[in-house]
Amino acid sequence: MKISIAGTGYVGLVTGVCLADIGYHVTCFDIDEQKVQRMRDGISPIYEPGLDELIKKNIEAGRLHFTAFAEEAYRHKDIIYIAVGTPENEDGSANLQYVEAVASAIAEHIDQDVIVVTKSTVPVGTNDRIKQIIEQKKKQNVEVEIVSNPEFLREGSAIHDTFHGDRIVIGAESERAAEKMRKLYEPFGLPIVVTNIRSAEMIKYAANAFLATKISFINEIANICERVGADIDDVANGIGMDKRIGKEFLRAGIGYGGSCFPKDTKALAQLADQIDYRFNLLESVIEVNNHQRVVLFEKAERMLGSLKGKKAAILGLAFKPNTDDIREAASLLLIDKLLQAGAIVKGYDPIALERVQKLYGDRIQYADSPIDAIKEADLVFIVTEWEDIKSLPLSAYAEHMNDPLIFDGRNCYDVKEASRYPVTYVSIGREPVYKA
């Protein structure tokens, strides 16, 4: 079975590499020739643990190929995946120009019966549009079937999630297409859910919206905990032990970010609006998250008044650990707020530093270690719970900062432990510790 993947971002590249790893011959297509050459050399364009090794392994095995030519990508293929980006429009809806461009290119180049599989996260009804584009432009003697196959990968653990996921969702327009996809995924040994295409499209959005709702919910509870003297860690553990609720996504913090939750929640709310339905719950989830992302800055302003001239360190710049992705990262909003307030900002991240540097240039300073970041700082914000940040002893803050003031957006430290050190420690949903 010959497979092609259009798009080599997080979803497309991981999907292609993992399919090659279980034995299929896979061609990954991208229009960026320099990017393609780097991947041919075994260098991943994204940071994802274990991905470089899998790319090299499958190139050497002759199962994984990369091309910048559409004809090579789409001719003589049995299954073609669409895995290009669907960025956010100004109104919050999904921008489908890249998906539609790929559909047109597929129609132009395919030369045999093929299944076109949509991996990109797209609004309900998009696969009908893909089908329409291909049918209008394809050769008359070629049969094309459309499948919706949403992804549920977490950046930083995408390879693990591919091989050990909870389920594989297949939305197909025919039993024949569904069966072929079921056979394709059989080697993974995961539960397979078969639905119609529109249900599969909705499953992806509904899943992300629900997880985002859990995050905003626990953050609202955390904000109440701070006002009544409760501890959010204890509360989250207590409710998470209820199997109906579960412990996942109940960690209080400074909100969700990344390429999925912000974009998908807004796209679903926009979709509801288009069909004349007000999704009040989801709109509240988005509103809560927008505020939560600046809660640490607001706490700092309340405690210090003016931040002008203050040296502020930011530990962690990626939106989550084990990725270099800074899309919708809380760190960026925090940097903007601090710069507007006249603070001197110094950032640290073990992986994402270069991406932030491209955005801010010399407007902020950059550290090559957590210690370097906090040296002579007046206040520090913990934004991403990288291991080297979580493992930094509290004594280091006391030793290297001017007058240690820590704002922990990921609750990395135990409150009782913090009270043993000459630091002021402010976290999320827990009582602050004031320096004696």
C-alpha positions in Angstrom: 0.0 0.0 0.0 1.5 3.3 -1.1 0.7 6.3 1.1 1.3 10.0 0.6 1.1 12.8 3.3 0.5 16.4 2.2 2.0 18.6 4.9 5.0 18.0 7.2 4.0 19.8 10.4 3.4 18.1 13.7 0.5 16.0 12.5 1.7 15.2 8.9 5.3 14.4 9.7 4.5 12.3 12.8 1.7 10.4 11.0 4.0 9.7 8.0 6.9 8.6 10.0 4.8 6.3 12.2 3.1 4.7 9.2 6.5 4.1 7.7 7.7 2.5 10.9 5.0 -0.1 10.9 6.0 -1.1 7.3 4.2 1.1 4.8 5.9 3.0 2.0 5.2 6.7 2.7 6.0 9.8 0.8 5.8 13.1 2.7 5.2 16.2 0.6 6.0 19.8 1.4 6.3 22.8 -1.0 9.4 24.1 0.9 12.4 22.5 -0.9 14.9 23.5 1.8 12.7 21.9 4.5 12.4 18.8 2.3 16.1 18.5 1.9 16.7 18.7 5.7 14.2 15.9 6.2 15.9 13.8 3.6 19.1 14.3 5.7 17.2 13.0 8.7 16.7 16.3 10.4 13.2 17.0 11.7 11.9 20.6 11.2 10.1 20.4 14.5 11.1 19.4 18.0 9.4 16.2 19.0 11.2 13.7 21.2 12.3 10.6 19.2 11.3 11.9 15.8 14.7 12.4 14.4 15.7 8.8 15.2 12.5 7.4 13.6 13.0 9.6 10.4 16.6 8.3 10.0 15.6 4.7 10.7 12.8 4.6 8.1 14.8 6.5 5.4 17.5 3.9 5.8 14.9 1.1 5.5 13.7 2.6 2.3 10.1 3.1 3.5 10.1 6.9 4.0 10.6 9.5 1.3 10.3 13.3 1.0 9.5 15.4 -2.0 8.7 19.0 -3.0 6.9 17.9 -6.2 3.2 17.4 -6.2 3.3 14.9 -9.1 5.6 12.6 -7.2 3.5 12.9 -4.1 0.1 12.1 -5.6 0.7 9.8 -8.6 0.5 6.0 -8.1 -0.8 6.3 -4.5 -3.5 4.3 -2.8 -4.1 6.7 0.2 -3.4 10.4 0.4 -3.5 12.3 3.7 -4.3 16.0 3.9 -2.4 17.3 7.0 -1.8 20.9 6.3 -2.5 23.8 8.7 -5.9 25.4 9.2 -4.9 28.7 10.8 -7.4 31.0 12.5 -9.1 33.8 10.5 -9.7 37.1 12.2 -13.3 36.1 13.1 -12.1 32.9 14.8 -13.2 30.6 11.9 -10.8 28.1 10.4 -8.8 29.2 7.3 -9.2 26.4 4.7 -7.1 27.8 1.9 -4.3 25.3 2.3 -6.7 22.4 2.6 -8.5 23.5 -0.6 -5.2 24.0 -2.4 -4.1 20.5 -1.6 -7.5 19.1 -2.8 -7.0 20.9 -6.1 -3.5 19.5 -6.5 -4.6 16.0 -5.7 -7.3 16.2 -8.3 -4.8 17.4 -10.9 -2.2 14.7 -10.3 -3.9 11.4 -9.2 -3.9 8.7 -11.8 -5.7 5.8 -10.1 -8.5 5.1 -7.6 -7.6 6.6 -4.3 -8.8 7.4 -0.7 -8.2 10.9 0.4 -8.0 11.2 4.1 -8.3 14.5 6.0 -6.1 14.6 9.0 -6.2 18.4 9.3 -8.7 19.7 11.9 -11.5 21.1 9.8 -15.0 22.4 10.5 -18.0 20.1 10.0 -18.8 20.0 6.3 -15.3 20.6 5.0 -14.9 17.1 3.7 -17.9 17.6 1.5 -16.1 20.7 0.1 -12.9 18.6 -0.5 -14.9 16.0 -2.3 -16.6 18.7 -4.5 -13.2 20.2 -5.5 -11.7 16.9 -6.4 -14.7 15.7 -8.3 -14.8 18.9 -10.4 -11.1 18.7 -11.4 -10.1 15.0 -11.5 -9.9 12.7 -14.5 -13.3 11.1 -15.2 -12.0 7.5 -14.9 -10.5 7.9 -11.4 -12.6 7.1 -8.4 -12.0 9.1 -5.2 -13.4 8.3 -1.7 -13.2 10.7 1.2 -12.4 9.8 4.8 -12.2 12.0 7.9 -9.5 10.7 10.3 -8.9 13.3 13.0 -5.8 13.3 15.1 -5.5 13.3 18.8 -1.8 13.8 19.3 -0.2 15.8 22.1 2.8 17.8 21.1 5.8 16.5 23.1 4.4 12.9 23.1 3.0 12.6 19.6 4.9 9.4 18.7 3.7 7.7 21.9 0.2 8.8 21.3 0.3 7.4 17.7 1.2 4.0 18.9 -0.6 4.0 22.3 -3.7 6.3 21.7 -7.1 5.8 23.1 -8.8 5.3 19.8 -8.7 5.9 16.0 -11.7 7.6 14.5 -12.6 6.9 10.9 -15.4 8.9 9.3 -16.2 7.3 5.9 -18.7 7.7 3.1 -18.6 4.0 2.2 -18.1 0.7 4.0 -15.4 -0.1 1.5 -13.3 3.0 2.4 -13.9 2.4 6.1 -12.7 -1.2 5.8 -9.6 -0.2 3.9 -8.7 2.3 6.6 -9.5 -0.2 9.3 -7.0 -2.6 7.7 -4.4 0.1 7.4 -4.5 0.9 11.1 -4.8 -2.8 12.2 -1.1 -3.1 13.1 -1.4 -0.3 15.8 -3.8 -2.6 17.8 -5.9 0.4 18.9 -9.7 0.6 19.3 -11.3 1.9 16.0 -14.4 4.0 15.9 -16.2 4.2 12.6 -18.8 7.0 12.0 -20.1 9.1 9.1 -17.8 11.9 8.0 -19.6 14.7 9.8 -19.6 12.9 13.1 -15.8 12.3 12.8 -15.3 16.0 12.1 -17.3 16.9 15.1 -15.5 14.4 17.4 -12.3 16.3 17.0 -13.7 19.7 17.9 -15.9 18.3 20.7 -12.9 16.5 22.3 -10.7 19.6 22.3 -13.5 21.8 23.5 -14.3 19.5 26.4 -10.6 19.3 27.5 -10.4 23.1 27.3 -13.5 23.3 29.4 -11.9 21.1 32.1 -8.8 23.4 32.1 -10.9 26.6 32.4 -13.1 25.0 35.1 -10.2 24.0 37.4 -8.7 27.4 36.9 -11.9 29.1 38.0 -12.0 26.8 41.0 -8.4 27.7 41.7 -9.3 31.4 41.7 -12.0 30.7 44.3 -9.6 28.6 46.4 -7.2 31.5 46.7 -10.0 33.6 48.2 -11.3 31.0 50.7 -8.1 29.4 51.9 -8.5 26.1 50.1 -5.6 24.4 48.2 -6.3 23.6 44.6 -4.0 20.7 44.4 -6.0 18.9 47.2 -9.3 19.9 45.6 -8.2 18.7 42.1 -7.0 15.4 43.6 -10.2 14.9 45.6 -12.5 15.5 42.6 -10.3 13.7 40.2 -10.5 10.4 42.1 -14.2 10.3 41.0 -14.1 8.1 37.9 -16.9 10.2 36.3 -14.5 13.2 36.4 -11.0 11.8 36.1 -7.7 13.4 37.0 -6.5 14.4 33.5 -6.6 18.1 32.7 -7.3 19.2 36.2 -4.0 20.9 36.9 -4.5 24.6 37.7 -2.2 27.0 35.9 -2.1 30.0 33.6 -4.4 28.6 30.9 -4.1 26.5 27.8 -2.2 27.5 24.7 -0.6 25.9 21.6 -1.9 25.2 18.1 -5.1 23.3 19.0 -7.1 24.3 22.0 -7.2 28.1 21.3 -7.9 27.7 17.6 -10.3 24.8 17.9 -12.5 26.3 20.7 -12.9 29.5 18.7 -13.6 27.7 15.5 -16.3 25.6 17.1 -17.9 28.7 18.7 -17.7 30.4 15.3 -19.3 27.3 13.6 -22.2 27.4 16.2 -22.7 31.1 15.4 -22.9 30.3 11.7 -25.8 27.9 12.3 -27.5 30.4 14.6 -26.7 28.7 17.9 -25.1 30.5 20.8 -22.5 28.2 22.5 -22.6 30.0 25.8 -20.5 27.4 27.7 -17.7 27.5 25.2 -17.7 31.2 24.9 -17.2 31.3 28.7 -14.4 28.8 28.5 -12.5 31.0 26.0 -13.2 34.1 28.2 -11.9 32.4 31.3 -8.8 31.3 29.5 -8.0 34.7 28.1 -8.1 36.1 31.7 -6.1 33.3 33.2 -3.2 33.9 30.9 -2.6 37.3 32.5 -3.4 36.4 36.1 0.3 36.2 37.2 1.0 39.7 35.7 -2.0 41.1 37.6 -0.7 39.5 40.8 2.7 41.1 40.3 1.2 44.5 39.6 -0.9 44.3 42.8 2.1 43.4 44.9 4.7 45.7 43.4 2.7 48.5 42.0 4.8 49.9 39.1 7.0 47.3 37.3 9.0 50.0 35.5 12.7 49.2 35.6 12.1 45.9 37.4 14.2 42.9 36.2 11.7 40.1 35.4 12.8 36.6 34.5 10.6 34.2 32.6 11.3 30.5 33.0 9.8 28.6 30.1 8.7 30.0 26.8 7.1 27.1 24.9 3.4 26.6 25.5 4.1 23.3 27.2 7.2 21.1 27.9 8.8 18.8 25.3 8.0 21.1 22.4 9.4 24.2 20.8 6.0 25.4 19.8 5.2 29.0 21.1 1.9 29.4 19.3 -0.6 31.0 21.8 2.0 30.5 24.5 1.2 32.4 27.8 4.9 33.5 27.9 4.4 35.8 24.9 1.4 37.6 26.4 3.4 38.0 29.6 6.4 39.4 27.8 4.2 41.9 26.0 2.6 43.0 29.3 5.9 43.3 31.0 7.5 45.3 28.2 4.4 47.6 28.1 4.9 48.2 31.9 8.6 49.1 31.4 10.1 46.0 32.9 13.4 44.5 31.8 12.7 41.0 30.6 15.0 38.0 30.5 13.7 34.7 29.2 14.9 31.1 29.3 13.7 27.9 27.6 15.8 24.8 26.8 14.3 24.4 23.3 12.1 27.4 22.2 14.5 30.2 22.8 15.4 30.7 19.1 11.7 31.0 18.1 11.1 33.7 20.7 14.3 35.5 19.7 12.9 35.7 16.1 9.9 37.5 17.5 11.4 39.9 20.0 15.0 40.4 18.9 16.9 42.6 21.3 13.8 43.9 23.0 14.3 41.2 25.7 17.4 39.4 27.0 18.0 35.6 26.7 19.5 33.2 29.2 21.2 29.9 28.6 20.1 28.4 31.9 17.5 28.9 34.7 20.3 30.2 37.0 21.4 32.7 34.4 17.8 33.9 34.0 17.2 34.6 37.6 20.5 36.2 38.5 19.9 39.6 40.0 16.2 39.4 39.0 13.6 41.3 41.0 10.8 38.8 40.2 10.5 35.6 38.3 7.6 34.0 36.5 7.5 30.2 36.0 5.5 29.6 32.8 6.5 26.2 31.4 7.2 23.2 33.7 10.4 21.9 31.9 12.3 19.4 34.1 15.3 21.7 34.5 13.0 24.4 35.8 10.9 22.2 38.1 14.1 20.7 39.6 15.7 24.1 40.3 16.0 24.2 44.1 14.3 27.0 45.9 17.6 27.8 47.5 18.8 29.0 44.1 16.2 31.8 44.0 17.2 32.9 47.5 20.9 32.9 46.5 20.7 34.6 43.0 17.7 36.9 43.0 17.8 40.5 44.5 14.8 40.0 46.7 13.2 36.6 45.8 9.7 37.0 44.5 8.4 34.0 42.6 5.2 33.8 40.6 4.7 30.1 39.8 2.1 29.5 37.0 2.5 25.8 37.1 2.6 25.0 40.8 6.0 23.4 40.6 6.9 23.7 44.2 5.2 22.6 47.5 3.9 25.5 49.5 5.2 24.1 52.8 8.6 23.6 51.2 8.6 27.2 49.9 7.9 28.5 53.5 11.3 27.1 54.6 13.2 29.5 52.3 13.6 33.3 52.4 11.4 33.8 49.3 8.0 35.2 48.6 6.2 32.4 46.6 2.9 33.0 44.8 1.2 30.2 42.9 -2.2 29.3 41.4 -5.1 28.4 43.7 -2.9 28.1 46.8 -2.1 30.5 49.7 0.9 32.7 49.0 4.1 32.3 51.1 5.5 35.6 52.2 9.2 36.1 53.0 9.7 36.4 56.7 
